[in-house]
Amino acid sequence: MSAVYRIPPNIILRVRREGDHLSVDHLSVQENDEPKQDLMPDSETDFFSTRAEDNYTFEIDGEGKVTTMILRAHVKDIPIQRIE
């Protein structure tokens, strides 16, 4: 699984599912060309960064598709729309 999110004007976040059927799945997020960081699950839709104090929540529509990622950084919620 891979998804792309955009923060205008030019920040691209790529989110990927990591792991396999033998390990606990987690996500990674990569901002532009920066090194990726692992996101560990708190629940099916809530994740926390292993390298920063950021938390991520993925909003799911009625069809089960993730439409928005909310980044919680420095006590501020930043909604980020999915573009791919």
C-alpha positions, 0 to 999 in steps of 0.5 A: 500500500502506498499513498501520496499526500500534498501540503501546498505549495510543494511538500509531498508526503509518501506513506507506505505500509511496511512489514509482511505477514510475519511481522506487525505492519507499520507505516513509513512516511517520507517528506520529499527527499528526506529519509523516511520515518517509521510510524507505529500503530496506536489503533487502525487509524492512529499512528505515532512517529518513532523519530519525532513527536508527530502523530498521524490520524487517517480519516476513512470515508464510507467506502473504506478509502483513506481520504485525509491524513491529519498530522498533529505536530506541536499541538497543531492539527494539519489536515492533509489531502490525499492526491494519489 
